[in-house]
Amino acid sequence: MKNDPFVKSNSQKGVFEMLFATFIWGSIPIFSIWCNLPSPILVFFRVLFAVPLVLFYSIRKLGKDEFFRIRPFAPLFLSGIALA
């Protein structure tokens, strides 16, 4: 982290991450118009690609045992299934 010329501190890293997330969320309407897919199919593919990536990152960051020990895991998991 100290040798990275683009990121000088944790607060700058957070600002960069927020700008990147804003760019991604802002480009989604343009992509949805360009691809001519119905909304449910577009949402399905977004979830299809996002869930494995988020699970991989979370398990890698927290560890497998700690990830499944988190208390709100079950209600969040069930609410996600209910929304699907």
N, C-alpha and C positions, 0 to 999 in steps of 0.2 A: 504494500500500500504506500510506503514511503517513497518508493522509486517511481510511482505513477505520476507523470507530469500533468495529467488531466484532473485528477482528484486530489485535493490538498487536505481535506478534513472530512469528518463524518457528516457535518452539516452540508457541505458542498456535494457530497455523495448523495445525500437525501434529496437535495434540490434537483440534481441530475436525474435521479430515479423518478421523481414526480414529473419532471418535464417529459421524460421518455414515456411514462404511463399516459400522460395527457395526449401525447402525439398518437399513441396506439389507439386510445379510445376515440380520439377525434377523427382518425382515418377510417373507422368502422363504417360510418354512414356512406362514405365515398365508395368503399369496397362493396357494400351491399347493393348500391345502385349499379355498380359496374358488373357484378356477377349475375344479376337478374334471377336470384333464387328467392323463393318464398321465405318469409321470416322464420317459420318453424324449422325449416331445413338449415337455414343459416345458423340459428341458435343451436341446433343439434350438433353441427360440425364444430362450432366454437367450444361447446362443452366437451365434445369427443376429444379434442386436442388439448384443452385446458386441464381437465381433471387428471390425466396421467402425469402431466408436467408438474402440477401443483402437489400431487401426492409424492412424486419422486423428490421434489425439492424439500417438502416438509419432512419426509422420513429421513432424508439425508442430513437435514439441518438439526432435527431433534433426536434422531435415533428411533429405531422401530419400537422399542419398548416404551419410550417416553411419548411417542406420537399416539399410540393407542391407549395410553393411560390418561390422556387429557379428558377432563370431565365433560365438557360440552361436545365431545366428538359424536356421541350417539344421537343426541337431538339434532345436531347440524346435519348429520348424515341422513337421518330420517326425513327432515324437512326438505333436503335436496331431492330425495326420491319422491316426496309428495308433490313438489313443484314440477318435477319432470312429468 
